[in-house]
Amino acid sequence: MLRLGLELPDRRMTLKAFVVPMHPVSDQAAFTGELQDYVKRTLLPYKYPRLVELLPELPKTGTDKIDRQALARRGM
């Protein structure tokens, strides 16, 4: 899971998590809720992601690092 701070259209900031599940997910809404509940219990409340996007894999740069700019462009 990778978290990024993103700006909403009304200029507020929020956290969005990009998640690559280890196993296929049949019910995305239930998986997202379960993930958010787990993060709320383990981290401080302001650190849990309000938005979650499931991806087959994280984009990589030419040097095989996670391409955060590509994820930020995916944004909202």
C-alpha positions in Angstrom: 0.0 0.0 0.0 1.2 3.4 -0.9 -0.4 6.6 0.5 -0.3 10.0 -1.2 -1.7 13.3 -0.1 -4.0 14.7 -2.9 -5.8 18.0 -3.2 -9.6 17.8 -3.7 -11.4 20.1 -6.1 -12.5 22.3 -3.2 -8.8 22.8 -2.2 -8.9 20.4 0.8 -6.3 17.8 1.2 -7.0 14.0 1.7 -5.1 10.8 1.7 -5.5 8.2 -1.1 -4.1 4.7 -0.8 -3.0 2.7 -3.8 -3.2 -1.0 -3.0 -2.1 -4.0 -4.9 -4.0 -7.0 -3.3 -2.1 -10.3 -2.9 -5.2 -12.3 -3.9 -8.1 -11.4 -6.3 -10.8 -9.2 -4.7 -14.4 -10.0 -5.6 -16.1 -7.3 -3.5 -14.1 -4.0 -3.7 -16.3 -2.1 -1.3 -16.0 -4.7 1.5 -12.3 -5.0 1.0 -11.9 -1.2 1.1 -14.0 -0.9 4.3 -12.0 -3.7 5.9 -8.7 -2.1 5.0 -9.8 1.3 6.3 -11.1 -0.2 9.6 -7.8 -2.0 10.1 -5.7 1.2 9.4 -8.0 3.2 11.7 -7.3 0.8 14.6 -3.5 0.7 14.0 -2.7 4.3 13.1 -3.7 7.7 14.3 -7.2 8.7 13.0 -5.9 11.4 10.7 -3.5 9.0 8.9 -6.1 6.6 7.5 -6.8 6.9 3.7 -10.2 8.3 2.9 -9.9 7.1 -0.7 -8.6 3.6 -1.8 -7.8 2.5 -5.3 -7.0 -1.1 -6.1 -4.4 -1.7 -8.8 -3.0 -4.8 -10.5 0.5 -3.4 -9.9 2.2 -0.1 -9.0 3.7 1.9 -11.8 7.5 1.9 -11.9 10.1 4.3 -13.2 13.0 3.3 -15.5 15.1 2.6 -12.3 12.4 0.2 -11.0 11.2 2.6 -8.2 7.5 3.3 -7.5 6.5 6.2 -9.8 4.7 8.5 -7.4 4.2 11.2 -10.1 2.2 8.7 -12.2 0.1 7.9 -9.2 -0.5 11.5 -8.4 -1.6 12.1 -12.0 -4.1 9.3 -11.5 -5.3 11.4 -8.6 -9.0 11.7 -8.2 
